[in-house]
Amino acid sequence: MFDDDLPKKHSGEFPRNLESLSVDELKNYITELKAEIQRVEQNIKAKEESQNAADSFFKL
């Protein structure tokens, strides 16, 4: 098993209270969110590829 396969621990609540964050903290938060979106999109792609492979196998 790879570390990428392990569930990631969330670093705080979601959605965060943005009022108390500085500009730098908000920029870091955006970076974290973009990384999470990319991770989710990769997971979706892998699941779709797996589903498509299974669908094509069983259509024979």
Helices and strands as residue ranges (DSSP letters): G 3-5, G 18-20, H 23-58
